Amino acid sequence: MAPPRGGVRINASASRKSVRPPPRAPLHRDGTVTGAGPDSGFALTFLGAAGTVTGSRYLVETPQSRVLVDCGLFQGYKPLRLKNWAPFPIEPDSIDAVVLTHAHLDHAGYLPRLVAEGFSGPVWCSRATRDLCGIMLPDSARLLEEEASHANRVGSSKHHPAKPLYDERDAALALRQLKVVEFGAHFAAAPGLVGMLRPQGHILGAGAVTLEHGGMRVTFSGDVGRPDDPVMPAPEPPADSDWIVCESTYGDRRHLPGSLRAELKPILAKVVARGGTVVIPAFAVGRAQALLHVVCGLVDDGELPPVPLYLNSPMAARVTALYRDHLGGHRLDATALDRMDRLVRTVSSVEESKALNARKGPKVIVSASGMLSGGRVLHHLLAFAGDPRNAIVLCGYQAGGTRGAALARGERRLRVYGVDLDVRAEVFQLDTGSAHADADELIAWLDAAPRQPRGVLLSHGEPDAADALRQRVERELGWPASVPEFRDRVDLMGVPSVPRPPARPRPATD
């Protein structure tokens, strides 16, 4: 069988439904497991983030254990969201451990459901990822419970009664299983598997995960950060690896040159000068902090008038406070954090949020969610989108099926809380606002690896983006690369090794 879309052989059958990991065999007294992995003893199965940017879930199997790298929610289009309700492809209680690259819900948001269905092992993650999950998972549970309650009140669900995917109790139980590992330290992820995390930029606590079994190493990029992010440091090069699973969110795009500050300044200046309100939908983790840092700098340096700046996202406010607990894990120092505390007005209660919609005069509102898929920003959208003096500024990736994606492609009528909303406000999409590496930066990150891997497996991208990056990896780096599909299985021992070149010289440092 010819390898699909690239030069790495992937085990896939004609019937997609039949491609699933084998049942977990019983444990023997010596602790070994029969039938847990392929004949070679080391395999990887793609259970998410295949053909899409959401639902990151990678199953790594050895004869001794099963480990899930990332445990994310599917988001965006309804067919994707429905995957969250489908039975998990393997029994959750057969998984020995989970390793998280970072805390975003498309990488960690399914954990409470997995625990509710029987998973009881450790969840390995960085210290900051643990702290962020302590905020994000309960918040996600509350939103799911509110959505189910609303569906029951208005009768909008086919299920009676509608139930949340998980609740706050499930989230609390999942949090108990989080185990902290330090960056660069080796840890026993599960029997027969040694793990390591390396800083990856992107958001607080994000890391690339390397797992080793029998002398064979596979590295999962997670989300690769940018070298010049205003808040997060540049990602470290990949660890010495035989395989690299790399994200491809922007695999077919280049971000425009320039800084977030330089791009945002003229937009804010124009809208504030005409007395308008700027609504910036922002991800509560990462982008909200970057935007606040940049706008505060513009105001403090006199490049913008002292316009009122509001943060209307309780979760983003709690996340921002965490940055003081992790000084050294980001670029912000105590002075920058003090400036944000001084200039940003945090909106806490629902009453304050409603009052903000009635407030006259120019202002900037940063509010979640970043793709306009929910949260308080939708109420600001209803209040301000109809006035051409105002502006909506999109910052970061907008997944298909979201209101943010609809605005980005030029649609000017949105459905919000059952109402058709005509958008007359000016719409901008920032090109410098993404926390994801673009195609050139992804190639540079891969090229910084100590040696050529046996293969590169591109995931976490729409099909066009992933395949465009595959072609560049093969053409520019000369490495075998493929784009696995959902439930495709890779035998990590089954591809001949690449002759190892001498170690690359590294630039001298002071």
Secondary structure, DSSP 8 states (H G I E B T S, - for coil): ---TTSSS--B--S-GGG--------B-TTS-BSSSS-TTS-EEEE-SSSSSSS---EEEE-SS-EEEE------SSHHHHGGGTS--SS-GGG--EEE-S--SHHHHTTHHHHHHTT--S-EEE-HHHHHHHHHHHHHHHHHHHHHHHHHHHHT--SSSS---SS-HHHHHHHHTTEEE--TT--EEEETTEEEEEEE--SSTT-EEEEEEETTEEEEE--S---TT-SSS-------S-SEEEEE-TBTT----SS-HHHHHHHHHHHHHHTT-EEEEE--TTTHHHHHHHHHHHHHHTTSS----EEEE-HHHHHHHHHGGGGTTSSS--HHHHHHHHHHEEE--SHHHHHHHHH--S-EEEEES-TTSSSSTHHHHHHHHTT-TT-EEEEES---TTSHHHHHHTT--EEEETTEEEE--SEEEEESS--SS-BHHHHHHHHHTSSS--SEEEEESS-HHHHHHHHHHIIIII---EE---TT-EEETTSS---------------
